[in-house]
Amino acid sequence: MSNRYSATYTAFRLIIFLAIFLVSRASSVAFGQEHDAHAAINDSAHTEAAHAEAGAHKENGKFNPTETIMEHIKDAHDWHLWGHTAIHLPVILYTDKGIELFSSGRFNHGHDAYTGNHYTYKNIHEKIKVVDASGTIDEAATAQVTDLSITKNVATMLLTVVLLIWVFTTVAKGYAQRKGQAPKGLQSALEPIILFVRDEIAKPNLGNRYEKFMPYLLTVFFFIWFCNMLGLVPFFPGGANLTGNISLTMVLALITLILTNVNGNKHYWQHIFWMPGIPLPVKLLLTPIEVVGIFTKAIALMIRLFANITAGHILVLSLTCLIFIFKSYAVAGVAVPFVAAISIIELIVAFIQAFIFTVLSALYIGIAIEDHHEEAHH
Amino acid sequence: MTGSIAAIGAGLAAIGAGIGIGRIGGSALEGMARQPEFANKLQTTMLIAAAFVEAVALFAVVIALLGLGA
């Protein structure tokens, strides 16, 4: 039966990722407005020179750990490799006058402004701003520009998609080739995890209608897990704080929210709007709480994944920063083993968070589709 | 001393979550020791409960982070 699923995942996954890709780009624009305020505050605090080198963030000659950490967990238009070498990812801007496409290398790590076909742009704290001839930011024109760039996070997401499609088509092929035989290679590595999702997550929470939701649960589980694991790799193909990006977790939570409410049955809605068997004054009090509850579940899902992964990244970066704060190699002797230990914990957290997100999605959907046969008994 | 009040808040939240997760883990361990045949089921429930407790602490961390920038 697993090969039937595998074929369905591939198709389903493609659609899901396309949706995630599109919506998370759009939402990052929405969240962008909020970040702009922060950027403006930071701007006045330090000079452009503070951002000159990727490795050494200094403000008045002093190392600023907060700034270094925040810059490392944020999305970027360049994918830093080593020293001064970076991959310049494409910048795609949707402006009111048309689409702009150029390499982020044109910004020269935020030093230069680039004049495109429609406006002159500058990369300020990884936010693309329209500037005029004198170099001052034109906020009105910036509001007209939507950033649809392939940033580091988007590139990582596409990489994860390719990786997942490759892994699962290989596994699906394995089941087609060796029908009824023992699994081999990748197939035997993933079978226990797929069965774990089915037997520990889907079946206990969704009952006999678990099959319908298996494609979503498996997709979301492996997507989050792969993204978490890629985020833990400190060098090139990893290192992006993808699941620690609130736009991405928001989209994932939104999909669960939609699935829950679209599949919600009569009993689910009755328990929200007019809970049976309790007095009227309590009903009036309970209904607003239940209505808010629909959304808080999704918001909790969003924040939980985002904050867990971001906290992990901050922890590792803070410990690394200790070396630079104390300016001593001796500290490295303490900090590096600590980072290694934390990284091992983070490997477990990567799995647990993928599990928690999936199990809570299954739980919420399970509550919404549950039959209330036992209702008559009490 | 920017964001120090927020940091105190995050620290207080960590105490709460520490007590909560500690109790969940401790009780689950006791339960598993008494009834090892239910260990798997207890572990799943334990993780879910821990996730709910942890979420509260993480909300505080997020707010502390927001406080850091302002």
Interface residues (C-beta under 8 A of the other chain):
Chain A: H38 I41 N42 T66 E200 P204 A300 I303 R304 F306 A307 N308 T310 A311 I352 F355 I356 V359 L360 L363
Chain B: N40 T44 L47 I48 A51 E54 A55 L58 F59 V61 V62 L65 L68 G69 A70
